[in-house]
Amino acid sequence: MVIYDVPYQPVPDGNWTVKASDDGQKAFPTRNDALRFAIDAALVAHRHGDDAAISIEGADGRWRLFDERAKGLA
């Protein structure tokens, strides 16, 4: 399974980093850009037959898991 982690806060340089369990990490200028990348990458992974999930940190510091369509998982 490929998991994409999207934090709530940017790193000290002001960018948001998306950590991918299969591909290191990438930096983005906005959280929306980071989220869009994670969703797009998860959709591509799913189309190639891989299980994919997106882990998103909320303002409360909790991480929540979503599928490749950004639908919440129980």
N, C-alpha and C positions, 0 to 999 in steps of 0.2 A: 504494500500500500504506500502510495506517495502522499505525504502530508505537507501542506503549505501553512506556515505560521505567520500570522499578520498581527504585529503588536499594536497596542493602543497609542503609545507615545513614540515619537521619532527618536533615533539615536542622537548623541550629542551634536553631530554635524547637521542636524535638521532634516535628515532623510529617514524614510521608513524602510526598513529592511524586511524582505520576505525570505524566510528560511525554508528551503525545500529539502525534504528528507533524501532526495535522490540527486540534488544538483547544487548544493551549497546555498548561497544567498545572493539576492539582487537588491539594489537600492532604488528608491523612487522618491520624487520630490513631494508627493502628497499621499495621504492615507488612501484616498480614492484610487489613485494610480496603483498603489500596492494591492488593494482589494481586487481591482479589475484584472491585474496580472494573475493573481492567485486563482480567481475564478476561471479565466481563460486557460491557464496552464492545467488546472484540474479537469476542465472539459476535454482538452486535447489528450491528456493521459487516459481519461475514461474511454475516449473514442479508440485509443490504441489497445484497449483491453485491460488496462491497469485500474485497480481500485484507487480512488483519489478522495482526499478530504481536505477541508480548509479549517484550520484552527484560528479563531479570531479572539483577541483579548478585548474585553469590554472595559468601560470606564471604571468598573468596580474591581478590576484586576483579575477577574475570572476569565478563564479560557473556555470558549464554547466551540463545539465541533459542528461543521456543516458539510453537506455533500458537494459534489462538483457543480450543482445548480444553485449553490448557496442556500439550500433548504436545511433547516436545523435537523440534527440527528439526536435521538434520545440517548 
